[in-house]
């Protein structure tokens, strides 16, 4: 089963995407800002990441930059 990490500060969006993808057989992890997203990425090793751009703490670009720099993908 593929794992999807959903990162978005809008809880309604996270819930909608979670319901959609979980209903299609994906395992879902959720984060509500870029910092939490990095922690979940490190600990859960998702296959797919759906990430918002505008978020508190770290935005989507900072999240991506940090993941790429660390070569964790």
Residue pairs with C-beta under 8 A, 6 or more apart in sequence:
1 25
1 26
1 27
2 26
2 27
2 47
2 48
3 26
3 27
3 28
3 29
3 44
3 45
3 46
3 47
3 48
4 21
4 26
4 27
4 28
4 29
4 46
4 47
4 48
4 49
4 50
5 28
5 29
5 30
5 31
5 37
5 40
5 41
5 44
5 46
5 48
5 49
5 50
5 51
6 14
6 17
6 18
6 21
6 28
6 29
6 30
6 31
6 50
7 30
7 31
7 32
7 33
7 34
7 36
7 37
7 40
7 49
7 50
7 51
7 52
7 55
7 60
7 63
8 14
8 17
8 32
8 50
8 51
8 52
8 55
9 32
9 33
9 52
9 54
9 55
9 56
10 52
11 32
13 52
14 30
14 32
17 28
17 50
18 28
18 30
21 28
22 28
26 48
29 40
29 44
29 46
30 40
31 37
31 39
31 40
32 55
33 55
33 56
33 57
33 58
34 51
34 55
34 56
34 57
34 58
34 59
34 60
34 62
34 63
35 57
35 58
36 57
37 49
37 51
37 58
37 63
38 58
38 63
38 66
38 67
40 46
41 49
41 67
41 72
42 72
51 60
51 63
51 64
52 60
53 59
53 60
53 61
54 60
58 66
67 73
